[in-house]
Amino acid sequence: MDVVPQCNVAVMGDMIDFSSNGIDAQGYLAVPENGSGPGVIVVQEWWGLDSGIKEMADRLAATGFVVLAPDLYHGELAAHDEMDKAGQLMTELPPERAAQDMSGAVDHLDGLEITTAAGIGVMGFCMGGMLTFILAANRPDKVKAVVPFYGFPQGDSQPDYSKIAAPIQGHMAEHDDFFPPSAAMHLEAELKALGKDASITVHEGSGHAFMAPHNALGTQDQDLYDLIWPQVTAFLHDKLG
């Protein structure tokens, strides 16, 4: 049986307001104990800005990053047994508003005095993994490292990948009906053909949402989490400082 990861995180963040193209937006800001560090945006799953995403932000802050997770649903949430509602929220999310909110979060995080790096990292899960690519293509001026988990653009949602300037370290699931591994490997080949620094790993035996603290799909994998997390934080520190 999968075990939900146990993590003694001393960091706990708070909800904040920030400006998104002149409109008020909200997000969850987590700051490391020393009070400063490189900035990383964490992009939510299709459930919304829930306890799982906040916990991942806290865990990332505990490793030395200033983390902001924007609330792309503007207060809406789906419970972890409400997959139909989560799908509806994701489908009805206005793409332009989501892009504005993520871009506004980048600017807010980059403008904080406690953010020490010259660029911003982006990490996302599921829907958020897909949106990391879009944010990287929209904001190559600021996004300097990209870590998508079990999510990437498909079909009409794909951005202009040629605009991405940041290195990518992607982690996908082998057993995933939402984001097939064959499509993930095709995307890696496409990115490399464009000259991008992209590495996408499909983890053997894994299921969608293998990193999720809430284990809503019953696929959380503690051993895989323990393997990947140090790789991810090392990658972000290497690219951001």
C-alpha positions as CSV (number, residue, x, y, z in Angstrom):
1,M,0.0,0.0,0.0
2,D,1.3,3.5,-0.8
3,V,2.2,5.6,2.1
4,V,1.5,9.4,2.2
5,P,5.0,11.0,2.7
6,Q,5.8,12.2,6.1
7,C,7.7,15.4,6.2
8,N,8.5,17.5,9.2
9,V,8.3,21.0,7.6
10,A,9.1,23.9,9.9
11,V,7.9,26.4,7.2
12,M,4.2,27.4,7.0
13,G,3.1,30.0,4.5
14,D,0.3,32.6,4.3
15,M,-2.2,33.8,1.8
16,I,-1.2,37.1,0.2
17,D,-2.7,39.5,-2.4
18,F,-0.8,40.6,-5.5
19,S,-1.6,42.5,-8.7
20,S,-2.3,40.6,-11.9
21,N,-2.4,43.0,-14.8
22,G,-4.1,45.6,-12.6
23,I,-6.6,43.1,-11.1
24,D,-6.3,41.7,-7.5
25,A,-5.2,38.1,-7.3
26,Q,-4.2,35.8,-4.4
27,G,-1.6,33.2,-3.7
28,Y,0.1,31.2,-1.0
29,L,3.6,32.5,-0.1
30,A,6.0,30.3,1.8
31,V,9.4,31.7,3.0
32,P,12.4,29.8,4.2
33,E,13.4,30.1,7.8
34,N,16.4,32.3,7.0
35,G,14.0,34.7,5.3
36,S,15.3,34.8,1.8
37,G,16.2,32.6,-1.2
38,P,15.6,32.0,-4.9
39,G,12.0,32.4,-6.1
40,V,9.9,29.5,-7.3
41,I,6.3,29.6,-8.6
42,V,4.3,26.4,-7.8
43,V,1.3,25.8,-10.1
44,Q,-1.7,24.0,-8.7
45,E,-3.4,20.7,-9.7
46,W,-6.9,20.6,-11.1
47,W,-8.3,20.5,-7.5
48,G,-7.3,24.2,-6.9
49,L,-5.0,25.8,-4.4
50,D,-5.6,23.1,-1.9
51,S,-3.8,21.8,1.2
52,G,-1.6,19.5,-1.0
53,I,-0.2,22.4,-3.1
54,K,0.3,24.5,0.0
55,E,2.2,21.6,1.6
56,M,4.4,21.2,-1.4
57,A,5.1,24.9,-1.3
58,D,6.1,24.6,2.4
59,R,8.3,21.7,1.6
60,L,10.1,23.6,-1.1
61,A,10.5,26.6,1.1
62,A,12.1,24.4,3.7
63,T,14.8,23.6,1.2
64,G,15.7,27.3,0.8
65,F,13.3,28.8,-1.7
66,V,10.8,31.7,-1.6
67,V,7.7,30.0,-3.0
68,L,4.5,31.5,-4.4
69,A,1.5,29.4,-5.5
70,P,-1.1,31.6,-7.3
71,D,-4.7,30.8,-6.8
72,L,-5.8,30.3,-10.4
73,Y,-9.4,29.4,-9.5
74,H,-9.9,32.6,-7.4
75,G,-11.1,30.8,-4.3
76,E,-12.9,27.8,-6.0
77,L,-11.9,24.3,-4.8
78,A,-12.8,20.7,-5.6
79,A,-12.7,18.1,-2.9
80,H,-10.4,15.1,-3.6
81,D,-13.5,13.0,-4.2
82,E,-15.0,15.5,-6.7
83,M,-13.2,14.6,-9.9
84,D,-16.1,15.8,-12.0
85,K,-16.0,19.2,-10.3
86,A,-12.2,19.4,-10.7
87,G,-12.5,18.6,-14.4
88,Q,-15.1,21.3,-14.7
89,L,-13.0,23.9,-12.9
90,M,-10.0,23.1,-15.1
91,T,-12.1,23.2,-18.3
92,E,-13.8,26.5,-17.4
93,L,-10.5,28.2,-16.3
94,P,-10.1,31.2,-18.7
95,P,-6.7,30.6,-20.3
96,E,-6.0,34.4,-20.6
97,R,-6.8,34.9,-16.9
98,A,-4.6,32.0,-15.9
99,A,-1.7,33.3,-18.0
100,Q,-2.1,36.8,-16.4
101,D,-2.3,35.4,-12.9
102,M,0.9,33.3,-13.4
103,S,2.7,36.2,-15.0
104,G,1.6,38.5,-12.2
105,A,2.9,36.0,-9.7
106,V,6.2,35.9,-11.4
107,D,6.5,39.7,-11.3
108,H,5.4,39.8,-7.7
109,L,7.8,37.1,-6.6
110,D,10.7,38.6,-8.6
111,G,10.0,42.0,-7.0
112,L,10.3,40.9,-3.4
113,E,13.4,42.0,-1.6
114,I,13.8,38.6,-0.1
115,T,14.0,36.9,-3.5
116,T,17.7,36.5,-4.2
117,A,18.0,35.1,-7.7
118,A,18.0,37.0,-11.0
119,G,15.3,34.6,-12.3
120,I,12.4,32.5,-11.2
121,G,11.8,28.8,-11.2
122,V,8.5,27.2,-12.0
123,M,7.1,23.9,-10.7
124,G,3.7,22.4,-11.4
125,F,1.7,19.3,-10.9
126,C,-0.9,17.7,-13.3
127,M,-2.7,20.7,-14.8
128,G,0.0,22.8,-13.2
129,G,2.7,20.7,-15.0
130,M,1.0,21.6,-18.3
131,L,0.9,25.3,-17.3
132,T,4.6,25.4,-16.5
133,F,5.4,25.1,-20.1
134,I,3.0,27.8,-21.1
135,L,4.4,30.2,-18.4
136,A,7.9,29.4,-19.5
137,A,7.0,30.3,-23.1
138,N,5.2,33.4,-22.1
139,R,7.9,34.7,-19.7
140,P,11.3,33.6,-21.0
141,D,12.6,36.9,-19.6
142,K,12.1,35.7,-16.0
143,V,11.6,31.9,-16.0
144,K,15.0,30.3,-15.6
145,A,14.1,26.7,-14.5
146,V,11.0,24.5,-15.2
147,V,10.0,21.4,-13.3
148,P,6.7,19.9,-14.6
149,F,5.2,16.8,-12.9
150,Y,2.8,14.5,-14.8
151,G,1.4,17.2,-17.0
152,F,2.3,18.9,-20.3
153,P,0.4,20.7,-23.1
154,Q,-1.4,18.7,-25.7
155,G,-3.4,19.5,-28.8
156,D,-4.5,23.1,-29.1
157,S,-3.1,24.1,-25.7
158,Q,0.5,23.9,-26.8
159,P,2.5,27.1,-26.7
160,D,5.3,28.2,-29.0
161,Y,8.1,26.0,-27.5
162,S,10.7,27.9,-29.4
163,K,10.2,30.8,-27.0
164,I,11.2,28.8,-23.9
165,A,14.7,29.8,-22.7
166,A,14.8,27.8,-19.4
167,P,16.1,24.3,-18.8
168,I,13.4,21.7,-18.1
169,Q,13.5,18.7,-15.8
170,G,10.2,16.9,-16.2
171,H,8.8,13.9,-14.3
172,M,6.0,11.9,-15.8
173,A,4.1,8.7,-14.9
174,E,4.2,5.5,-16.7
175,H,0.6,4.6,-16.1
176,D,-1.3,7.9,-16.9
177,D,-4.4,8.1,-19.0
178,F,-4.3,11.9,-18.7
179,F,-0.8,12.5,-20.0
180,P,0.4,9.4,-21.9
181,P,4.2,8.6,-21.6
182,S,4.5,8.2,-25.4
183,A,3.3,11.8,-25.8
184,A,5.8,12.9,-23.1
185,M,8.7,11.3,-25.0
186,H,7.5,12.9,-28.2
187,L,7.5,16.3,-26.5
188,E,11.1,15.8,-25.2
189,A,12.2,15.0,-28.7
190,E,10.5,18.1,-30.1
191,L,12.1,20.3,-27.4
192,K,15.5,18.9,-28.1
193,A,15.1,19.3,-31.8
194,L,14.5,23.0,-31.1
195,G,17.8,23.1,-29.2
196,K,16.2,23.2,-25.7
197,D,17.8,21.9,-22.6
198,A,15.0,19.4,-21.8
199,S,15.0,16.2,-19.9
200,I,11.7,14.4,-19.4
201,T,11.7,11.1,-17.4
202,V,8.8,8.6,-17.4
203,H,9.1,6.8,-14.0
204,E,8.7,3.1,-14.3
205,G,5.7,1.7,-12.4
206,S,4.4,5.1,-11.4
207,G,0.8,6.4,-11.6
208,H,-0.5,9.9,-12.1
209,A,-0.1,12.1,-9.1
210,F,2.7,10.0,-7.6
211,M,4.0,13.1,-5.6
212,A,0.7,14.3,-4.2
213,P,0.7,14.5,-0.4
214,H,-3.1,14.0,-0.2
215,N,-2.9,10.7,-2.2
216,A,-6.3,11.4,-3.7
217,L,-5.9,8.8,-6.5
218,G,-4.1,6.2,-4.3
219,T,-1.0,6.5,-6.5
220,Q,1.4,8.4,-4.1
221,D,4.8,6.6,-4.1
222,Q,7.0,7.4,-1.1
223,D,10.1,5.7,-2.5
224,L,9.8,7.7,-5.8
225,Y,9.2,10.9,-3.9
226,D,12.4,10.3,-1.8
227,L,14.3,9.7,-5.1
228,I,13.0,12.7,-7.1
229,W,12.8,15.4,-4.5
230,P,16.5,15.9,-3.9
231,Q,17.1,15.9,-7.7
232,V,14.5,18.6,-8.2
233,T,15.7,20.9,-5.4
234,A,19.4,20.4,-6.6
235,F,18.3,21.3,-10.1
236,L,16.5,24.4,-9.0
237,H,19.4,25.6,-6.8
238,D,21.8,24.9,-9.6
239,K,19.8,27.0,-12.1
240,L,18.7,29.8,-9.7
241,G,21.3,29.9,-6.9
